[in-house]
């Protein structure tokens, strides 16, 4: 493939205020929680890796411009000159790569108001994330924040950054002024859109008056996707005001807010370019240099958006979290070489909104870039013979990383296919994308020369006879079949026999068919994607689902990744879904009736069903560990993934990576 021709638009440079950006790939601002004050070494290493990988422009996570913008999270503090030396160190590292760097500058307004720190906002309304009412900001305070934004921009320029971006999206302070629902003021900052945009215009005007002509000032804006909220037409009107006054150099389009957070960072259920449904046409209507985002994962997708004339730059934020070398790999090795972002949001979005640092399900090196030179795995000085039992995600990642380290790796999988339990998602609506990482891992282990044996069952004696230096057991887990429920651990259910009771693995692998017109009770004991996925699979087959869960909300382990509410909307939209929260199954009578008891005092009910499926905590397949010990194996021995403890995809991949690195040699 002629990459220069195939990606001619993507690879074409772009000039903004005289600054040349080498290509059209941008990483939009996203929280990492690596720094808590000035820019530090982990944050520098994180961005440097993406710069080495070929990214054209990176926008740093929203830095706090004033102490009143501080939240419970970790972030860059841009309210004092102490931030400047860190910026200088960042740019010293990144400048040789040619990547340009802009700092988003941010104030959350009333969104984070809580009982300890009552925040200010345009109007005295409850904070969207906390429900604690804010104080209406005074005109003197408004002027103070305008100056604080400008002070922050000056510090960015002094630190050697190429520009700043005003955070005007996602329900933060600037959007709170712009939005007709959150701005209920009756002075010159409220009312019509010209007044509501005054705060933003004053910020940009003050910045422009205090920075050099070569310093870029842009803005991130987008519709709220909320009835009565900020609309695309109002965004366009605002942008044309800014353009007429010469106040912004570009528009970085986004969408959504915390009324519907799943719209801010769409997960794997959303198609590529989903935000264009809301912001398509803005570039043509404003004539501004335009950035767009929305689950773009490949340079082919970037090329299509550029060809359509919808953007000048395209956001690939999560895609370059998953593979920092996405651009260079695509050009040098082809798109299949790129490790895919699977859109699960578990360790990027999920970590940040549970007070943890940014990580990635598929890329274990995220946040650990300083441990590895140019993302390379250290080569073993004394390669070892590594035998891996199990070809699921944990076994595949172990094999990949061990092979990169130079070890001789032999992988045995008892079934005819690699992928483990992740193979089961291939037929589940809105979850099949999780398997993308399995396809990539499988491709990589073959490329790296791993000796793969399918339909290969090894017992302990056979392994001992092979005398490997290291044995990694990655044999996964299997569903329990006793109906045990965590919220009723002493309850013993009877009549749990097929064909009434169906194993979820049998269902998803097609060994059991449940078709249209059937009614199925699904008991969810784990609160994660498996039960939600089984429900969506059954609905797609035309069945009706009665979903019983010990949790108060639907699939809470997906909620932190902003995936549970979209799934619940889809299920409810079918008209064949019922949800019984904070409940357990208390009796199965053997004649098609399932009794459901409430954990919060609601009278018990009896459900008629054709089938019952328990989604509970699996049992580890860990017997090989003791068998090897009894057989006298004396080498290094380790369990990884579900056979160690049945958990999640990210746990399997991370444990596989760490086990391979720890082999040493």
GIZI-V73865 format. One record per residue. RES is the residue in three letters. BURIAL is b if it has 9 or more other ideal C-beta (glycine too) atoms within 8 Angstrom, else e. Layout:
BEGIN
res=RES burial=BURIAL
res=RES burial=BURIAL
END
This chain:
BEGIN
res=UNK burial=e
res=UNK burial=e
res=UNK burial=b
res=UNK burial=e
res=UNK burial=e
res=UNK burial=b
res=UNK burial=b
res=UNK burial=e
res=UNK burial=b
res=UNK burial=b
res=UNK burial=b
res=UNK burial=e
res=UNK burial=e
res=UNK burial=b
res=UNK burial=e
res=UNK burial=b
res=UNK burial=b
res=UNK burial=e
res=UNK burial=b
res=UNK burial=e
res=UNK burial=b
res=UNK burial=e
res=UNK burial=b
res=UNK burial=b
res=UNK burial=b
res=UNK burial=b
res=UNK burial=b
res=UNK burial=b
res=UNK burial=b
res=UNK burial=b
res=UNK burial=b
res=UNK burial=b
res=UNK burial=b
res=UNK burial=b
res=UNK burial=b
res=UNK burial=e
res=UNK burial=e
res=UNK burial=b
res=UNK burial=b
res=UNK burial=b
res=UNK burial=e
res=UNK burial=b
res=UNK burial=b
res=UNK burial=b
res=UNK burial=b
res=UNK burial=b
res=UNK burial=b
res=UNK burial=b
res=UNK burial=b
res=UNK burial=b
res=UNK burial=b
res=UNK burial=b
res=UNK burial=b
res=UNK burial=b
res=UNK burial=b
res=UNK burial=b
res=UNK burial=b
res=UNK burial=b
res=UNK burial=b
res=UNK burial=b
res=UNK burial=b
res=UNK burial=b
res=UNK burial=b
res=UNK burial=b
res=UNK burial=b
res=UNK burial=b
res=UNK burial=e
res=UNK burial=e
res=UNK burial=b
res=UNK burial=e
res=UNK burial=e
res=UNK burial=e
res=UNK burial=e
res=UNK burial=e
res=UNK burial=b
res=UNK burial=b
res=UNK burial=b
res=UNK burial=b
res=UNK burial=b
res=UNK burial=e
res=UNK burial=e
res=UNK burial=e
res=UNK burial=b
res=UNK burial=b
res=UNK burial=b
res=UNK burial=b
res=UNK burial=b
res=UNK burial=b
res=UNK burial=b
res=UNK burial=b
res=UNK burial=b
res=UNK burial=e
res=UNK burial=b
res=UNK burial=b
res=UNK burial=e
res=UNK burial=e
res=UNK burial=e
res=UNK burial=e
res=UNK burial=b
res=UNK burial=b
res=UNK burial=b
res=UNK burial=b
res=UNK burial=b
res=UNK burial=b
res=UNK burial=b
res=UNK burial=b
res=UNK burial=b
res=UNK burial=b
res=UNK burial=b
res=UNK burial=b
res=UNK burial=b
res=UNK burial=b
res=UNK burial=b
res=UNK burial=b
res=UNK burial=e
res=UNK burial=e
res=UNK burial=e
res=UNK burial=b
res=UNK burial=b
res=UNK burial=b
res=UNK burial=b
res=UNK burial=b
res=UNK burial=b
res=UNK burial=e
res=UNK burial=b
res=UNK burial=b
res=UNK burial=b
res=UNK burial=b
res=UNK burial=e
res=UNK burial=b
res=UNK burial=e
res=UNK burial=b
res=UNK burial=b
res=UNK burial=b
res=UNK burial=b
res=UNK burial=b
res=UNK burial=b
res=UNK burial=e
res=UNK burial=e
res=UNK burial=e
res=UNK burial=b
res=UNK burial=b
res=UNK burial=e
res=UNK burial=b
res=UNK burial=b
res=UNK burial=b
res=UNK burial=b
res=UNK burial=b
res=UNK burial=b
res=UNK burial=b
res=UNK burial=b
res=UNK burial=b
res=UNK burial=b
res=UNK burial=b
res=UNK burial=b
res=UNK burial=b
res=UNK burial=b
res=UNK burial=b
res=UNK burial=b
res=UNK burial=b
res=UNK burial=b
res=UNK burial=e
res=UNK burial=b
res=UNK burial=b
res=UNK burial=b
res=UNK burial=b
res=UNK burial=b
res=UNK burial=b
res=UNK burial=b
res=UNK burial=b
res=UNK burial=b
res=UNK burial=b
res=UNK burial=b
res=UNK burial=b
res=UNK burial=b
res=UNK burial=b
res=UNK burial=b
res=UNK burial=b
res=UNK burial=b
res=UNK burial=b
res=UNK burial=e
res=UNK burial=b
res=UNK burial=b
res=UNK burial=e
res=UNK burial=b
res=UNK burial=e
res=UNK burial=e
res=UNK burial=e
res=UNK burial=b
res=UNK burial=b
res=UNK burial=e
res=UNK burial=e
res=UNK burial=b
res=UNK burial=e
res=UNK burial=b
res=UNK burial=b
res=UNK burial=b
res=UNK burial=b
res=UNK burial=b
res=UNK burial=b
res=UNK burial=b
res=UNK burial=b
res=UNK burial=b
res=UNK burial=b
res=UNK burial=b
res=UNK burial=b
res=UNK burial=b
res=UNK burial=b
res=UNK burial=e
res=UNK burial=e
res=UNK burial=b
res=UNK burial=e
res=UNK burial=e
res=UNK burial=e
res=UNK burial=b
res=UNK burial=b
res=UNK burial=b
res=UNK burial=b
res=UNK burial=b
res=UNK burial=b
res=UNK burial=b
res=UNK burial=b
res=UNK burial=b
res=UNK burial=b
res=UNK burial=b
res=UNK burial=b
res=UNK burial=e
res=UNK burial=e
res=UNK burial=b
res=UNK burial=b
res=UNK burial=e
res=UNK burial=b
res=UNK burial=e
res=UNK burial=b
res=UNK burial=b
res=UNK burial=b
res=UNK burial=b
res=UNK burial=b
res=UNK burial=b
res=UNK burial=b
res=UNK burial=b
res=UNK burial=b
res=UNK burial=b
res=UNK burial=e
res=UNK burial=e
res=UNK burial=e
res=UNK burial=b
res=UNK burial=b
res=UNK burial=b
res=UNK burial=b
res=UNK burial=b
res=UNK burial=b
res=UNK burial=b
res=UNK burial=b
res=UNK burial=b
res=UNK burial=b
res=UNK burial=b
res=UNK burial=b
res=UNK burial=b
res=UNK burial=b
res=UNK burial=b
res=UNK burial=b
res=UNK burial=b
res=UNK burial=b
res=UNK burial=b
res=UNK burial=b
res=UNK burial=b
res=UNK burial=b
res=UNK burial=b
res=UNK burial=b
res=UNK burial=e
res=UNK burial=e
res=UNK burial=b
res=UNK burial=b
res=UNK burial=b
res=UNK burial=b
res=UNK burial=e
res=UNK burial=b
res=UNK burial=b
res=UNK burial=e
res=UNK burial=e
res=UNK burial=b
res=UNK burial=b
res=UNK burial=e
res=UNK burial=e
res=UNK burial=b
res=UNK burial=e
res=UNK burial=b
res=UNK burial=b
res=UNK burial=b
res=UNK burial=b
res=UNK burial=b
res=UNK burial=b
res=UNK burial=b
res=UNK burial=b
res=UNK burial=b
res=UNK burial=b
res=UNK burial=b
res=UNK burial=b
res=UNK burial=b
res=UNK burial=b
res=UNK burial=b
res=UNK burial=b
res=UNK burial=e
res=UNK burial=b
res=UNK burial=b
res=UNK burial=e
res=UNK burial=e
res=UNK burial=e
res=UNK burial=b
res=UNK burial=b
res=UNK burial=b
res=UNK burial=b
res=UNK burial=b
res=UNK burial=b
res=UNK burial=b
res=UNK burial=b
res=UNK burial=b
res=UNK burial=b
res=UNK burial=b
res=UNK burial=b
res=UNK burial=b
res=UNK burial=b
res=UNK burial=b
res=UNK burial=b
res=UNK burial=b
res=UNK burial=b
res=UNK burial=b
res=UNK burial=b
res=UNK burial=b
res=UNK burial=b
res=UNK burial=e
res=UNK burial=e
res=UNK burial=e
res=UNK burial=e
res=UNK burial=e
res=UNK burial=e
res=UNK burial=b
res=UNK burial=e
res=UNK burial=b
res=UNK burial=b
res=UNK burial=b
res=UNK burial=b
res=UNK burial=b
res=UNK burial=b
res=UNK burial=b
res=UNK burial=b
res=UNK burial=b
res=UNK burial=b
res=UNK burial=b
res=UNK burial=b
res=UNK burial=b
res=UNK burial=e
res=UNK burial=e
res=UNK burial=e
res=UNK burial=e
res=UNK burial=b
res=UNK burial=b
res=UNK burial=b
res=UNK burial=b
res=UNK burial=b
res=UNK burial=b
res=UNK burial=b
res=UNK burial=b
res=UNK burial=b
res=UNK burial=b
res=UNK burial=b
res=UNK burial=e
res=UNK burial=b
res=UNK burial=e
res=UNK burial=e
res=UNK burial=b
res=UNK burial=e
res=UNK burial=e
res=UNK burial=b
res=UNK burial=e
res=UNK burial=b
res=UNK burial=e
res=UNK burial=e
res=UNK burial=b
res=UNK burial=e
res=UNK burial=e
res=UNK burial=e
res=UNK burial=b
res=UNK burial=b
res=UNK burial=b
res=UNK burial=b
res=UNK burial=b
res=UNK burial=b
res=UNK burial=b
res=UNK burial=b
res=UNK burial=b
res=UNK burial=b
res=UNK burial=b
res=UNK burial=b
res=UNK burial=b
res=UNK burial=b
res=UNK burial=b
res=UNK burial=b
res=UNK burial=b
res=UNK burial=b
res=UNK burial=b
res=UNK burial=b
res=UNK burial=b
res=UNK burial=b
res=UNK burial=e
res=UNK burial=b
res=UNK burial=e
res=UNK burial=b
res=UNK burial=b
res=UNK burial=b
res=UNK burial=b
res=UNK burial=b
res=UNK burial=e
res=UNK burial=e
res=UNK burial=e
res=UNK burial=e
res=UNK burial=b
res=UNK burial=b
res=UNK burial=b
res=UNK burial=b
res=UNK burial=b
res=UNK burial=b
res=UNK burial=b
res=UNK burial=b
res=UNK burial=e
res=UNK burial=e
res=UNK burial=b
res=UNK burial=e
res=UNK burial=b
res=UNK burial=b
res=UNK burial=b
res=UNK burial=e
res=UNK burial=b
res=UNK burial=b
res=UNK burial=b
res=UNK burial=b
res=UNK burial=b
res=UNK burial=e
res=UNK burial=b
res=UNK burial=b
res=UNK burial=b
res=UNK burial=b
res=UNK burial=b
res=UNK burial=b
res=UNK burial=b
res=UNK burial=e
res=UNK burial=b
res=UNK burial=e
res=UNK burial=b
res=UNK burial=e
res=UNK burial=b
res=UNK burial=b
res=UNK burial=b
res=UNK burial=e
res=UNK burial=e
res=UNK burial=e
res=UNK burial=e
res=UNK burial=e
res=UNK burial=b
res=UNK burial=e
res=UNK burial=e
res=UNK burial=b
res=UNK burial=b
res=UNK burial=e
res=UNK burial=e
res=UNK burial=e
res=UNK burial=b
res=UNK burial=e
res=UNK burial=b
res=UNK burial=b
res=UNK burial=b
res=UNK burial=b
res=UNK burial=b
res=UNK burial=b
res=UNK burial=b
res=UNK burial=b
res=UNK burial=e
res=UNK burial=b
res=UNK burial=b
res=UNK burial=e
res=UNK burial=e
res=UNK burial=b
res=UNK burial=e
res=UNK burial=b
res=UNK burial=b
res=UNK burial=e
res=UNK burial=e
res=UNK burial=e
res=UNK burial=e
res=UNK burial=e
res=UNK burial=e
res=UNK burial=b
res=UNK burial=e
res=UNK burial=e
res=UNK burial=b
res=UNK burial=e
res=UNK burial=e
res=UNK burial=e
res=UNK burial=b
res=UNK burial=b
res=UNK burial=b
res=UNK burial=b
res=UNK burial=b
res=UNK burial=b
res=UNK burial=b
res=UNK burial=b
res=UNK burial=b
res=UNK burial=e
res=UNK burial=e
res=UNK burial=e
res=UNK burial=b
res=UNK burial=e
res=UNK burial=b
res=UNK burial=e
res=UNK burial=e
res=UNK burial=e
res=UNK burial=b
res=UNK burial=b
res=UNK burial=b
res=UNK burial=b
res=UNK burial=b
res=UNK burial=b
res=UNK burial=b
res=UNK burial=b
res=UNK burial=b
res=UNK burial=b
res=UNK burial=b
res=UNK burial=b
res=UNK burial=b
res=UNK burial=b
res=UNK burial=b
res=UNK burial=b
res=UNK burial=b
res=UNK burial=b
res=UNK burial=b
res=UNK burial=b
res=UNK burial=b
res=UNK burial=b
res=UNK burial=e
res=UNK burial=b
res=UNK burial=e
res=UNK burial=b
res=UNK burial=b
res=UNK burial=b
res=UNK burial=b
res=UNK burial=b
res=UNK burial=b
res=UNK burial=b
res=UNK burial=b
res=UNK burial=b
res=UNK burial=e
res=UNK burial=e
res=UNK burial=b
res=UNK burial=b
res=UNK burial=b
res=UNK burial=b
res=UNK burial=b
res=UNK burial=b
res=UNK burial=b
res=UNK burial=b
res=UNK burial=b
res=UNK burial=b
res=UNK burial=b
res=UNK burial=b
res=UNK burial=b
res=UNK burial=b
res=UNK burial=b
res=UNK burial=e
res=UNK burial=b
res=UNK burial=b
res=UNK burial=e
res=UNK burial=e
res=UNK burial=e
res=UNK burial=e
res=UNK burial=e
res=UNK burial=b
res=UNK burial=e
res=UNK burial=b
res=UNK burial=b
res=UNK burial=b
res=UNK burial=b
res=UNK burial=b
res=UNK burial=b
res=UNK burial=b
res=UNK burial=b
res=UNK burial=e
res=UNK burial=b
res=UNK burial=b
res=UNK burial=e
res=UNK burial=e
res=UNK burial=e
res=UNK burial=b
res=UNK burial=b
res=UNK burial=b
res=UNK burial=b
res=UNK burial=b
res=UNK burial=b
res=UNK burial=e
res=UNK burial=e
res=UNK burial=e
res=UNK burial=e
res=UNK burial=e
res=UNK burial=b
res=UNK burial=e
res=UNK burial=e
res=UNK burial=b
res=UNK burial=e
res=UNK burial=b
res=UNK burial=e
res=UNK burial=b
res=UNK burial=b
res=UNK burial=b
res=UNK burial=b
res=UNK burial=b
res=UNK burial=b
res=UNK burial=b
res=UNK burial=b
res=UNK burial=b
res=UNK burial=b
res=UNK burial=b
res=UNK burial=b
res=UNK burial=e
res=UNK burial=b
res=UNK burial=b
res=UNK burial=e
res=UNK burial=b
res=UNK burial=b
res=UNK burial=b
res=UNK burial=e
res=UNK burial=b
res=UNK burial=e
res=UNK burial=b
res=UNK burial=e
res=UNK burial=b
res=UNK burial=e
res=UNK burial=b
res=UNK burial=b
res=UNK burial=b
res=UNK burial=b
res=UNK burial=b
res=UNK burial=b
res=UNK burial=b
res=UNK burial=b
res=UNK burial=e
res=UNK burial=e
res=UNK burial=e
res=UNK burial=e
res=UNK burial=b
res=UNK burial=b
res=UNK burial=b
res=UNK burial=b
res=UNK burial=b
res=UNK burial=b
res=UNK burial=b
res=UNK burial=b
res=UNK burial=b
res=UNK burial=b
res=UNK burial=b
res=UNK burial=b
res=UNK burial=b
res=UNK burial=e
res=UNK burial=b
res=UNK burial=e
res=UNK burial=b
END
